[in-house]
Amino acid sequence: MPTVKYKQGDRVTMTVTRADNILLGHLAESNTVRRKIYERMTDYDLKFQDEIDLTPAFRSSSHDMLMTAINCSGGGQIEFLIEVNGKDQFRVSEKLGQNKSKSWLVTFQKS
């Protein structure tokens, strides 16, 4: 499981450029509270650019984020990037077969 470290004042962003067919993101705020931070549903292999500033969502020194991709038909492509102050920290670029899904767990840790 990758860990993305950041400091007070850093800007942590996630940029999504492909999400065929569904990409969902949930941030764990505690052992019982989860919050949806991203949802994109597309048909075909569209290229786009969604940038999400994750920094305001961090309320403690450690958070887990679960990204789940679901491909319903044909071949699917998932691409997203997590950056701290514009520097690449974690990147996903994967193909998914028909009726397949995959999840990635990323930990954000304030240092």
N, C-alpha and C positions, 0 to 999 in steps of 0.2 A: 504494500500500500504506500503510495507516494505521500510525502509530507512537504507542504509548502510553508516555508517560514517567512514571517513578515514582522516588521517593527511598528511601533506606534508612529502614525503619520504616513506610513506606506499606503499606496493605492493598489488594491488587489482586484484584478478584473478577469472576466472570462469572456472570450470571444468565440462565438459559434459560427461556423461558415457552412456546415452541411448537417442536416438532420432528416435523413430519409428513412423511415416515414415519421417516427415519433422520437423526440428526445425530451426527457424529463429530468429536472434537477431538484433535489431536496437537501436542505441544510438542517442538521441536527443541532438544535439549540441547547438541549439537555437530554437526559435519559428518557424523557417522556414527550418532549415537544419537537415536532418536525415542521418545517415550513417550506412550501414550494417556492423555489426561486427562479425556475425556468420551465417553460413548456413550449414546444414548437412541433406542429404537425404539418407535414408536407406530402405531396404526391410527387413522385419522380425524384431525380437527383438535382434539386435546385441548389444554386450557389447564392448565398446571401451573407450578410454580416450583422450579427446581433452582438452588441457589446454590453455586458452587465457589470456594473461596479458592485463587487461583493463586499467591499469594506464596510458600508453602513450596516450590513447584516451581522457582523461579528460583535457579539455582546459579552464574550468571555475570552479566555486565553487560548482555547482549543475548540475547534469545530470540525465535524465530519460532514462531507458533502457526498451524496450518492447521485451519480448521473446514470440514467438508464435509457438505453436505445432499444427501440422495437421496430423491426422491419416486417411489414405485412405482405408486401407483394414485390416480385422481382428482386433485383439486387439493390441493396441500400448502402449508403455511405454516411459515416459520421465523422465530423471533424470539429474539435474544439481545442482551445488553448487557454491556459491559465498563466497570467503574468503578474509580477510584482514590480511596480514602477516601470512598466514597459519591457521588463526582461522575462524571457520565456522560462517558466518553472515546471510546467507539465503540459504535454501535448498528446492528443489522441487523433489518429487518422486511420480509420478501419472500415472495412467493407463487411456488411452483414448479408447473409443469404436470406432467401425467402422464408418467412415465418420464424425468424431467429431474433434473439435479443441478447443484450450484453450490458453489464453494469460495471462502473468504475467507482471506487471509493477513494476520496482524496481527503487528507487531514490538513487543516490549516492551523498553524501553531504560532502564536505570538511570542517573540523572543525578547 
